């Protein structure tokens, strides 16, 4: 969901133009789901278009086209199978644009869509930017600049009348191109607009509070972590851990518990230097204490560990059968009928596998046993430092 910073910026821009705020919010939601930057916190959210890299190179740098084709970065026509094959994650998108920029930075920037409005780089000059590289530089500065680019494009393409009338079919046709219907941009925008009408009403009535923006989040995360509260990674993303840490701080200070920033909490946080205190009983707790207390996490991990041990045992039995060692230990195994039954079942299940199936079973067993052990360790650590304080 959008941060308060993004919602406020979009609402201000819509009001300045006389557009329905819900409609402009709907456009941004369908383009980027409200994520202005990639994971590096600087690069505007992007989507690289291989067919556009092809056409832009052919027009501006034809001598580099062969290099781009060989690198798998340029294709003559849009293709669903290859277009975005390596852009499913932020890391993937950053890697692709870096490779394309190594061929030609300006053309790579022209061949991608950028920011909250996913403004295409090849529109830079038409939108009164010097070039695509300068446009991306502007969009890197912040949310306001990205919204400004979106507004410029809507007005330049004379789509504002459709946005104002909430005619999302005509708007999507002009903004998203001829493939708008195939990707259901018009129906998605209409549905998002209806949600935003309700959400804006909730915000106005105080029934809903958006998550804080990146700047406020970083301030809270840094300060809370310094006081000993667990906020997880300091990344500017207001998640469950930051909400929990804020709630715990508010509880300690005796103010209303909201889990969100407010003037009172911010003022208390700024002047607080008192580290978070955790009870001795909690700080010195053991895994057995958590088991006795009925921890579901520990119980589930214990079950997983048992299954992992059984897998290792199954592999050992299989190896013994294959290598002839089983005859030496058969008497011991026979005494553990339940375990032997499990081993027989596992062996039957894997009979059709390769002769050395048991090696893989042992390896997987050891790996999962370690993973479940790590879960138990993390749960105990979280308990000891107070992550699960109510």
C-alpha positions in Angstrom: 0.0 0.0 0.0 1.1 3.6 -0.7 3.0 5.5 1.9 1.5 8.7 3.3 4.3 10.7 1.5 3.2 9.3 -1.8 -0.5 9.7 -1.2 -0.1 13.3 -0.1 2.1 14.1 -3.1 -0.4 12.6 -5.6 -3.4 14.3 -3.9 -1.7 17.7 -4.0 -0.9 17.3 -7.7 -4.4 16.2 -8.6 -5.9 19.1 -6.6 -3.6 21.6 -8.4 -4.8 20.3 -11.8 -8.5 20.0 -10.8 -8.4 16.2 -11.3 -10.0 13.6 -9.0 -7.3 12.5 -6.6 -8.7 8.9 -6.6 -8.2 8.7 -10.4 -4.6 9.8 -10.4 -3.9 7.5 -7.5 -5.5 4.7 -9.5 -3.1 5.4 -12.5 -0.1 5.2 -10.2 -1.3 2.0 -8.6 -1.7 0.3 -11.9 1.7 1.4 -13.1 4.0 0.7 -10.1 1.8 -0.2 -7.0 3.2 2.9 -5.4 6.9 1.9 -5.4 8.9 4.9 -6.5 12.4 3.4 -6.3 14.3 0.2 -6.9 15.9 -1.6 -4.0 19.0 0.6 -4.1 16.8 3.5 -2.9 18.0 5.8 -5.7 17.1 4.4 -9.1 13.5 5.2 -10.1 11.4 2.1 -10.4 11.9 0.9 -14.0 10.9 -1.6 -16.6 13.3 -2.1 -19.5 11.8 -2.7 -22.9 13.9 -4.8 -25.2 12.0 -4.0 -28.4 12.4 -0.3 -27.6 16.1 -0.7 -27.1 16.2 -2.2 -30.6 14.3 0.6 -32.3 16.0 3.4 -30.3 19.5 2.0 -31.1 18.5 1.6 -34.7 17.6 5.2 -34.8 20.3 6.8 -32.6 23.2 4.4 -32.4 22.9 1.8 -35.2 26.5 0.7 -34.9 25.8 -0.7 -31.4 22.7 -2.7 -32.4 24.5 -5.9 -33.1 26.2 -5.8 -29.7 22.9 -5.4 -28.0 21.3 -8.2 -29.9 24.1 -10.6 -29.1 23.8 -9.6 -25.4 20.1 -10.5 -25.5 19.1 -6.9 -24.7 17.5 -6.0 -28.0 14.7 -7.7 -30.0 12.9 -6.4 -33.1 9.3 -7.0 -31.8 7.7 -7.2 -28.4 7.7 -10.7 -27.1 5.9 -11.9 -24.0 8.3 -14.8 -23.6 11.5 -12.9 -23.6 10.6 -9.3 -22.9 10.8 -9.3 -19.1 12.2 -12.8 -18.5 14.9 -11.5 -16.1 13.0 -8.5 -14.6 10.9 -10.2 -12.0 12.9 -8.7 -9.1 14.4 -5.3 -8.4 17.9 -6.9 -8.5 17.1 -8.3 -11.9 15.9 -5.0 -13.3 18.9 -3.1 -12.0 21.2 -5.8 -13.6 19.5 -5.5 -17.0 19.6 -1.7 -17.1 23.2 -1.8 -16.1 24.0 -4.1 -19.0 22.1 -1.9 -21.4 23.8 1.2 -20.1 27.1 -0.4 -20.8 26.1 -0.6 -24.5 24.8 3.0 -24.5 23.5 4.9 -21.4 21.3 7.4 -23.1 19.6 4.9 -25.4 19.2 2.5 -22.5 17.4 5.2 -20.5 15.2 5.9 -23.5 14.2 2.3 -23.7 12.9 2.0 -20.2 9.8 3.3 -18.3 10.6 5.2 -15.1 9.2 6.3 -11.8 5.7 6.2 -10.3 4.1 7.0 -13.6 6.4 4.7 -15.6 7.2 7.5 -18.0 9.0 6.2 -21.1 12.5 7.6 -21.6 12.0 8.3 -25.3 9.4 10.9 -24.3 11.9 13.0 -22.5 12.3 15.8 -25.0 8.6 16.0 -25.7 8.1 16.4 -21.9 10.6 19.3 -21.9 13.6 17.4 -20.5 17.0 17.8 -22.1 17.2 14.1 -22.8 16.3 10.7 -21.2 19.4 10.7 -19.0 18.6 14.1 -17.5 15.0 13.0 -17.0 16.0 9.9 -15.1 18.3 12.1 -13.0 15.4 14.3 -12.1 13.2 11.4 -11.2 15.9 10.1 -9.0 15.6 13.2 -6.8 12.3 12.2 -5.3 8.6 11.5 -5.3 7.6 15.0 -6.3 9.7 15.0 -9.4 8.2 11.6 -10.4 4.6 12.9 -10.0 5.6 16.0 -12.0 6.7 13.8 -14.9 3.4 11.9 -14.8 1.4 15.1 -14.8 3.5 16.5 -17.7 2.8 13.4 -19.8 -0.9 13.4 -19.1 -1.2 17.1 -20.1 1.1 16.8 -23.1 -0.9 13.9 -24.5 -4.2 15.7 -23.7 -5.4 12.9 -21.6 -6.4 15.1 -18.6 -10.0 15.4 -19.9 -10.4 11.6 -19.8 -8.9 11.4 -16.3 -11.1 14.2 -15.0 -14.2 12.4 -16.4 -12.9 9.0 -15.2 -13.1 7.7 -18.7 -10.4 5.1 -18.1 -10.9 3.3 -21.4 -9.9 6.4 -23.4 -7.3 7.3 -20.9 -5.6 3.9 -20.9 -5.8 3.8 -24.7 -3.7 7.0 -24.9 -1.5 6.4 -21.9 -0.7 2.6 -22.2 -1.0 2.2 -25.9 -3.0 -0.2 -28.1 -2.4 -3.2 -25.8 -4.3 -1.5 -22.9 -7.3 -3.9 -23.3 -5.1 -7.0 -23.4 -3.5 -6.0 -20.1 -6.9 -4.7 -18.7 -5.5 -1.3 -17.8 -8.9 0.3 -18.1 -10.8 -2.1 -15.9 -7.9 -2.2 -13.4 -7.8 1.6 -13.2 -11.6 1.8 -12.7 -11.4 -0.8 -9.9 -8.5 1.0 -8.3 -10.3 4.4 -8.5 -13.3 2.9 -6.6 -11.0 1.6 -3.9 -9.2 5.0 -3.6 -12.5 6.8 -3.3 -13.3 4.7 -0.2 -9.7 4.9 1.1 -9.5 8.7 0.9 -12.8 8.9 2.7 -11.4 6.7 5.5 -8.2 8.8 5.7 -10.3 12.0 5.9 -12.4 10.5 8.7 -9.4 9.2 10.6 -10.4 5.6 10.1 -7.3 4.7 8.2 -3.6 5.8 8.5 -1.2 5.1 5.6 2.2 3.8 6.4 4.8 6.5 6.9 7.1 7.6 4.1 10.8 6.5 3.8 12.3 9.6 5.5 10.1 9.3 8.6 10.6 5.5 8.7 14.4 5.8 8.6 14.3 8.2 11.5 12.1 5.9 13.6 14.0 2.8 12.6 17.4 4.3 13.4 16.4 5.8 16.8 14.4 2.7 17.9 17.2 0.3 17.0 19.6 2.5 19.0 17.4 2.1 22.0 17.3 -1.6 21.7 14.0 -2.1 19.9 13.9 -4.7 17.1 13.0 -3.0 13.8 14.7 -5.5 11.6 16.7 -4.0 8.7 16.9 -0.2 8.6 15.6 0.1 5.0 13.0 2.9 5.1 10.1 0.4 4.7 7.6 0.6 7.5 6.9 -3.1 8.0 5.5 -5.3 10.9 8.7 -5.1 12.9 8.8 -1.3 12.9 5.1 -1.2 13.8 5.8 -3.6 16.7 8.8 -1.6 17.9 6.9 1.7 17.8 4.0 0.1 19.7 6.4 -1.2 22.3 8.0 2.2 22.7 4.6 3.9 23.0 3.6 1.3 25.6 6.7 2.0 27.6 6.2 5.7 27.5 2.5 5.4 28.5 1.0 7.1 25.4 -1.7 5.9 23.0 -0.5 2.7 21.2 -1.0 3.2 17.5 2.1 1.6 16.0 2.5 4.6 13.8 4.3 7.9 14.1 2.6 11.0 15.5 3.8 14.3 17.0 3.7 13.0 20.6 5.6 9.8 19.8 8.2 11.6 17.7 8.9 14.2 20.4 9.4 11.5 23.0 11.6 9.5 20.7 13.8 12.5 19.9 14.6 13.1 23.6 14.7 9.5 24.8 18.1 8.0 25.6 16.8 5.2 27.9 17.6 1.7 26.4 14.9 -0.9 26.3 14.9 -3.1 29.3 14.1 -6.8 29.1 13.2 -8.8 32.2 15.9 -11.2 33.5 13.5 -14.1 33.2 13.1 -13.4 29.5 16.7 -12.6 28.8 17.9 -15.9 30.3 15.1 -18.1 28.9 16.0 -21.4 27.3 14.5 -23.4 24.5 13.0 -25.8 27.1 11.3 -22.7 28.7 9.6 -21.9 25.4 8.6 -25.5 24.9 7.0 -25.5 28.4 5.3 -22.3 27.6 3.7 -23.9 24.5 5.5 -22.0 21.7 4.0 -23.1 18.4 7.1 -22.1 16.5 9.3 -24.3 18.7 6.8 -27.2 18.5 6.7 -27.0 14.7 10.5 -26.8 14.4 10.8 -29.8 16.8 8.5 -31.9 14.5 10.5 -30.8 11.5 13.8 -31.7 13.2 12.3 -35.2 14.0 11.4 -35.7 10.3 14.9 -34.6 9.3 16.4 -37.2 11.7 14.2 -39.9 10.2 15.4 -38.9 6.7 19.0 -39.2 7.8 18.3 -42.5 9.3 16.5 -43.7 6.2 19.5 -42.7 4.1 21.8 -44.5 6.5 19.7 -47.7 6.3 19.6 -47.5 2.5 23.4 -47.1 2.4 23.8 -50.0 4.7 21.6 -52.2 2.6 23.5 -51.3 -0.5 27.0 -51.7 1.0 26.3 -54.8 3.0 26.7 -53.1 6.4 23.1 -53.7 7.2 23.7 -57.3 8.2 25.9 -56.0 11.1 23.3 -53.7 12.5 20.1 -55.6 11.6 19.7 -56.8 15.2 19.6 -53.3 16.5 17.2 -52.0 13.9 14.8 -54.9 14.6 14.4 -53.7 18.2 13.0 -50.4 17.0 10.0 -51.6 15.1 8.4 -48.2 14.6 11.5 -46.8 13.2 12.1 -49.8 11.0 8.6 -49.4 9.6 9.3 -45.9 8.6 12.6 -46.9 7.1 10.8 -49.7 5.0 8.3 -47.1 3.8 11.0 -44.6 2.8 13.0 -47.3 1.1 9.9 -48.5 -0.9 9.2 -45.0 -1.9 12.7 -44.4 -3.3 13.2 -47.9 -4.8 12.7 -46.5 -8.3 15.3 -43.8 -7.8 19.0 -44.0 -8.7 21.1 -46.6 -6.8 22.6 -44.0 -4.5 19.3 -42.4 -3.6 20.3 -42.6 0.1 23.1 -40.1 -0.4 20.6 -37.4 -1.4 18.2 -38.3 1.4 21.0 -38.0 4.0 22.1 -34.6 2.6 18.5 -33.3 2.6 18.0 -34.6 6.1 21.1 -32.8 7.4 20.2 -29.6 5.6 16.6 -29.5 6.9 17.8 -30.4 10.4 20.1 -27.4 10.3 17.3 -25.1 9.0 14.9 -26.1 11.7 17.7 -25.7 14.3 18.2 -22.1 13.0 14.5 -21.5 13.4 14.7 -22.5 17.0 17.7 -20.3 17.6 16.1 -17.3 16.0 12.9 -17.8 18.0 14.8 -18.0 21.3 16.9 -14.9 20.4 13.8 -12.9 19.5 12.2 -14.0 22.9 15.3 -13.0 24.8 15.6 -9.6 23.3 11.9 -8.9 23.7 10.7 -9.0 20.1 7.6 -10.9 21.2 6.6 -8.6 24.0 2.9 -7.9 24.0 
